[in-house]
Amino acid sequence: MLRVGIIGCGDIANLNVLGYLGSQDTELIAVCDTDIKSAGEKLERWGLRSIKIYKDYKKMIDHEDLDIVEILTPHHLHFPMTEYCAQAGVSGISVQKPLAHTITDCEKMIQVCKRENVKLKLFENFRFYPIFLYAKELLDQGIIGEPLNFRINSIGTGGPGLTLFSRDLNSLIWRMKVETCGGGPFIYDDGIHKFSMALWLMGERRVEKVYSWINYFTGVADTPNYIFWKYPSKNSDEPPKYGSMQFTLAPNLYYPSNYYDCDEYIEISGTKGIIWLNQCTSGGNYISRSPQFPPVVVYVDGEVKSFGENLPRDWRYSFINSTEHFIDVIKSGGKPIYTGEEGKNLCIFAKMPYISQQQKRPIYWEEITVENEQNGECVVEQPENQDFSGLTKFNRMKKRDMRKGIRDGLKHQQFKFQYEYEE
Ligand SMILES: NC(=O)c1ccc[n+]([C@@H]2O[C@H](COP(=O)([O-])OP(=O)(O)OC[C@H]3O[C@@H](n4cnc5c(N)ncnc54)[C@H](O)[C@@H]3O)[C@@H](O)[C@H]2O)c1
């Protein structure tokens, strides 16, 4: 039995724990959080009341002889926690995305894990979403020819769901500060998933250059925004490849989710076809049940085909699959998905839009380095005049819209989970 510990029992712990709860190969031994109450509530919810709670992660690591540790804390803590676990002999460390708040810390994490012979994993769950895994198989079979253009619309909706904006205040505050988050809550935090898809689905390891516009509409968060990039050209006979990502705010959009109040729509154009991937985070809601939005749609050779209707669309499977993969790596060998290096690449990609906005020019991949971070040339700046009252106003507007919707006869006032659904 592999002995597992969790550091950080906030929101995401509820999803990260699922793969361990169902595993025959692991046992959750202890959890740690500076907020004991929050940790206790999680253990109640998971039906694991007898598990030990630590307030100090170092004590948990020193006392529990753990094989796997999940690090689920604010981003600036990822390096010190990884370093401590690695030096204490933990053999598998899984760090929630992004790998760290700076490229410097990413590099230090990679080095310490290499020195101590530790498997370091960057936990990015979109990479394990069943629909996306299936779509990747189709892409690898060449269903649309060579992929040329990637587009993702990441839409922040009106819920109901776990809101991206008004979770507990501490959770919001560390995400708004560059020194603890590394950027903002949309592009640097949530965006890591989308940058991951922009590389993996396109079969690329990096991009050449990025340009962006970022608006801080609510006064605090880095959205709405528009980001676009060019992939490196492999040879001059191929058409150049581009990609783009937009974070949209749609506070009036009634869009139930079991998780965060957002969703993703991807379109990839290839030399001979187009593929659409409908939904991820809020998969399973009303859109999924409509015949117009099958999970995967392909247009090729004069025909439209849909795929994946029998696959699970609930987002939690992406977490379970990711954890199961890591358990297998620790048990049987192999590389985590993602490795530390790949995790660092996603951080480089996610820093580029901020630096582009700051310097009002396209930013090249090679510019985002440890050296340039040290000499101040690629440091994300804290946006000026951040004002939380903008956020309060925005949240009030969302609530008002929802109340009005209900008064006006909104058909579904409450979201029911997939298998409990009744008309
Ligand atoms: N994969 C996803 O879709 C996804 C979604 C949300 C968050 N995340 C990532 O998960 C991580 C945690 O995010 P969250 O939303 O759960 O944050 P959160 O703020 O809800 O939880 C963080 C927890 O860490 C605890 N903590 C802070 N300092 C600590 C310390 N020194 N020792 C022990 N515990 C400490 C806090 O008390 C809190 O309970 C982040 O890296 C975030 O980007 C991933």
The ligand as a Tripos MOL2 file, in Angstrom:
@<TRIPOS>MOLECULE
LIG
   44    48     1     0     0
SMALL
NO_CHARGES

@<TRIPOS>ATOM
      1 N1         -7.1340   21.5200  -11.5470 N.am      1 LIG1
      2 C1         -8.0060   22.4630  -11.3460 C.2       1 LIG1
      3 O1         -8.9470   22.5860  -12.0690 O.2       1 LIG1
      4 C2         -7.8360   23.4190  -10.1830 C.ar      1 LIG1
      5 C3         -8.9490   24.1440   -9.7170 C.ar      1 LIG1
      6 C4         -8.7650   24.9700   -8.5900 C.ar      1 LIG1
      7 C5         -7.4950   25.0730   -8.0100 C.ar      1 LIG1
      8 N2         -6.4470   24.3910   -8.5320 N.ar      1 LIG1
      9 C6         -5.0810   24.5120   -7.9550 C.3       1 LIG1
     10 O2         -5.0670   23.8500   -6.6930 O.3       1 LIG1
     11 C7         -4.2480   24.5580   -5.7700 C.3       1 LIG1
     12 C8         -5.0910   24.9450   -4.5620 C.3       1 LIG1
     13 O3         -6.2090   25.6920   -4.9990 O.3       1 LIG1
     14 P1         -7.5660   25.7660   -4.1600 P.3       1 LIG1
     15 O4         -8.5920   26.3460   -5.0590 O.co2     1 LIG1
     16 O5         -7.8370   24.4830   -3.5070 O.co2     1 LIG1
     17 O6         -7.1260   26.8800   -3.1030 O.3       1 LIG1
     18 P2         -7.7980   27.1850   -1.6890 P.3       1 LIG1
     19 O7         -7.3860   28.5620   -1.3530 O.co2     1 LIG1
     20 O8         -9.2420   26.8050   -1.7270 O.co2     1 LIG1
     21 O9         -7.0530   26.1360   -0.7550 O.3       1 LIG1
     22 C9         -5.7140   26.2430   -0.3850 C.3       1 LIG1
     23 C10        -5.5610   25.5840    0.9820 C.3       1 LIG1
     24 O10        -4.1750   25.6020    1.3360 O.3       1 LIG1
     25 C11        -4.1210   25.8520    2.7310 C.3       1 LIG1
     26 N3         -2.7980   26.3650    3.0820 N.ar      1 LIG1
     27 C12        -2.2930   27.6010    2.8560 C.ar      1 LIG1
     28 N4         -1.0400   27.6650    3.3600 N.ar      1 LIG1
     29 C13        -0.7660   26.4630    3.8950 C.ar      1 LIG1
     30 C14         0.3850   25.9170    4.5700 C.ar      1 LIG1
     31 N5          1.4790   26.6370    4.7810 N.pl3     1 LIG1
     32 N6          0.3200   24.6400    5.0100 N.ar      1 LIG1
     33 C15        -0.8010   23.8950    4.7990 C.ar      1 LIG1
     34 N7         -1.9010   24.3670    4.1740 N.ar      1 LIG1
     35 C16        -1.8740   25.6310    3.7230 C.ar      1 LIG1
     36 C17        -5.2290   26.8850    2.9660 C.3       1 LIG1
     37 O11        -5.6020   26.9620    4.3130 O.3       1 LIG1
     38 C18        -6.3310   26.3350    2.0760 C.3       1 LIG1
     39 O12        -7.1840   25.4400    2.7560 O.3       1 LIG1
     40 C19        -3.6690   25.7280   -6.5740 C.3       1 LIG1
     41 O13        -2.4490   25.3400   -7.1280 O.3       1 LIG1
     42 C20        -4.6880   25.9540   -7.6570 C.3       1 LIG1
     43 O14        -4.2080   26.5940   -8.8070 O.3       1 LIG1
     44 C21        -6.6060   23.5530   -9.5780 C.ar      1 LIG1
@<TRIPOS>BOND
     1     1     2 1
     2     2     3 2
     3     2     4 1
     4     4     5 ar
     5     4    44 ar
     6     5     6 ar
     7     6     7 ar
     8     7     8 ar
     9     8     9 1
    10     8    44 ar
    11     9    10 1
    12     9    42 1
    13    10    11 1
    14    11    12 1
    15    11    40 1
    16    12    13 1
    17    13    14 1
    18    14    15 2
    19    14    16 1
    20    14    17 1
    21    17    18 1
    22    18    19 2
    23    18    20 1
    24    18    21 1
    25    21    22 1
    26    22    23 1
    27    23    24 1
    28    23    38 1
    29    24    25 1
    30    25    26 1
    31    25    36 1
    32    26    27 ar
    33    26    35 ar
    34    27    28 ar
    35    28    29 ar
    36    29    30 ar
    37    29    35 ar
    38    30    31 1
    39    30    32 ar
    40    32    33 ar
    41    33    34 ar
    42    34    35 ar
    43    36    37 1
    44    36    38 1
    45    38    39 1
    46    40    41 1
    47    40    42 1
    48    42    43 1
@<TRIPOS>SUBSTRUCTURE
     1 LIG1         1 GROUP 0 **** ****
